[in-house]
């Protein structure tokens, strides 16, 4: 259990530090915002994984599994 949790934390930290540069780029280039977002599905993927992780954790927490 501990190892799995640690792995999740590591992943989260990596994802947290990842999209900061993308945000800055989007602010700088306002005209290309839409095309940039379409090109870069990284943010979308991160959002999906993040929400899924939290929901999974909550489910296990309330069920008492894991």
Beta strands, then each sheet from edge to edge (+ up, - down):
end
